[in-house]
Amino acid sequence: MNKLVLLLVIPFFTFAQQWDFVGNYDSDGRHHPVTFSNDNFGFVLAGQNNADEYLSDVLRYDVQSNSWDQLANFPGGPRGYAYGVSDGTNAYVGFGSNNDLYPTDWWVYSIPNNSWEELQSFPYLGRNHPAMVLSDGKIFVGMGSSDGFNFDDWWAYDILNDTWSQLSNFPFGARHHPFYFSIDKVPYVGFGHGDYTNNGNIQIYNDFYRYDVSSDNWIQLNDFPSEARVAGTQFSYNGKGYIMSGDGDDHGPLDSGELWQYDPLLDSWTQLTSHPGGARWAPGSFVIGCNVYLTSGYKLESDTYFNDLLKFKLSADCGCMDELALNYNQEALFNDNSCCYLSGCTDPYSTNYNDNACIDDGSCILTVLGCTDSTFTNFNSLANTSSGFTGFTSEEFGSGGFHYNDMWDMVFNCYETVTLKSIDLYAESSFSTQIEIIDVNENQIYSSTIALETGLNQVELDFVIFPGNDYKIGINGSNDGLYRNSSVADATFPVNLFDVIEITSNTTEDPLDFFYYFYNWQLEVVCQNNLGCTDLLACNYNSSAITDDNSCTYASEFYDCDQECLNDFDIDGVCDELDNCPEIANPDQEDNNSNNVGDVCDNLSIDEVSVSRNVVKIIDILGRISTNNKGFTIYLYDDGTAEKKYSFE
């Protein structure tokens, strides 16, 4: 069983209109997930991913630990467009489609025992996205579609007897992907995608109906007061029904992730705060406590398959009911497991961040990046660290999903020489690609091949960036799924990273709406001695020096900084300007007549040179000691010279 622990919840709005981005589950983004819950857990299973693969994984969200568990796969096999409902103890799952077309199997999942059991199969045709409503010991199923054909039938499954029975057809038009929910054991159904009209137009409904269980009869209610819609998600809570997100009357995305509340007593609708990030096609949702959770779905404009989790508080009735807790709520009617007992700094980018604290006490100390050693010339008296992490996490930029090309970059400015030590990326699967950094002139100044694993990756760069504007950082090569935020909140940019780097935008046509791939930047300012020689002509010129410290050294006349002659025609190691015979090699500079011209240039014979020397040895031509000094002999002197002589006597 794999577990992914999520980070802190970051609020988008204040209560009564508050969406919280909770995090991500560690599996494929998908549309048409099956979702259900009880008081402690939310479930996401099956659906279809970006490769059009049918999924069978089962993911369980634990609201108390704010974490996900991956459970054993759904035994009914991979499928999409299926549905499920839960009574808090058991969940019932079925329908949808897979590679074997439209299965009719029907399953019950025991939430306490984490076990599956196959029930009596549906006795008629299988189908995609029907309506499915739990009401008073029965599960009502109807409508939906298969192979382009819409259904208008209506069936009841008896939980106690494990039997199916057909009821009166829905009389207001066959359709698929309607919205539906149960309020006080009464089923409600409406909206959805009907048959095409005679002129080929799409028929999307905005009508709404109540089903009378006792009389097997449908009652028409007031039409929905806004745009017709299809392919969203729905739930009920505390005597009211809710519909959320989806496509509009042209089967294109709604203008926003609309959330509407239905009051059955007034037969009226009230619009609430839209979820962030724009409308999604075929998301899922579940309710735990006073909160509804939105997850998964697909966004056409950005080609995003979501694997995130957002939370919206539906009522103030939930809260911490422990009087000893710091956040005790005396008005709460239900305990929502939010009790907090430790305060401290909750900002992960502060120097005194306390990861155990759940309530901020205002003690956070702002991180100031810089050289903290006063002996160096770039010492910053305000700095409290020379290295740190910044740049937010994926959760803090809002909702998003996995993205699959290398076309777009993030643009940033750099205001101080800094080392980009590492950066975080969140990958959907394991693959290799390249990170690149480009300067303002479109020159690639950094490139590195990286191997990514599924999930969070901290990638080492260790690259020095110098002050300048309009750098770009991006992916160059394969992208098999990297997390990107698709709904960045207004006024997020520029993103300030320790006053050293500022991320200004992305390179798309919507430069302030998306944030690509790169989170939690680790920056380091290296202490430097900026004193040194500033004379370009000096041998020890320091290009990084700002202030001259009178340390400059220079080459001797006629020599370079390596003590090599600038001019040496005869290559004897003596500079031409100093050589007493510059055209003929004479490294010893012999000048026995002291006329400042080397002997090799004077052409002096040995007889012209008055030399004081002593004979050491006389040898014959065979190297033997000569005693008679007759014939050919060689005189060896104590100055190391030799002289040949021949005697005719």
Secondary structure, DSSP 4 states (H G I P E B T S, - for coil): -EEEE----EESS-TTS-EEEEEE-SS---BS-EEEE-SSEEEEE--B-TT--BB--EEEEETTTTEEEEEPPPTT-SBBS-EEEE-SSEEEEE--BBTTB----EEEEETTTTEEEE-PPPSS---BS-EEEEETTEEEEE--EETTEE---EEEEETTTTEEEE-PPPTT--EES-EEEEETTEEEEE--EEPPPTTS---B---EEEEETTTTEEEE-PPPSS---BS-EEEEETTEEEEE--B-TTSSBPSSEEEEEEETTTTEEEEEEEETT---BS-EEEEETTEEEEE--EETTTTEE--EEEEEE--TTEEB--TTSTTB-TT-SEE-S-----EE---TTSTT--TT-SEE-S------BSB--TTSTTB-TT-SBSEEEES--GGGG--EEEE--S---EEEEE-S-EEEEEEEEEESS-EEEEEEEE-TTS-EEEEEEEEE-SEEEEEEEEEEE-SEEEEEEEE-S--S-EEEES-PPTT--SEEETTTEEEEEESSSSTTT-EES-EEEEEEPPP---EEB--TTSTTB-TT-SEE-S----PPTTB-TTS-BS--TT-SSS-TTT-SSTTS--TT---TT-SSS-HHHHT--GGGS-----EEEEEETTSPBPSS--EEEEEEETTS-EEEEEE--
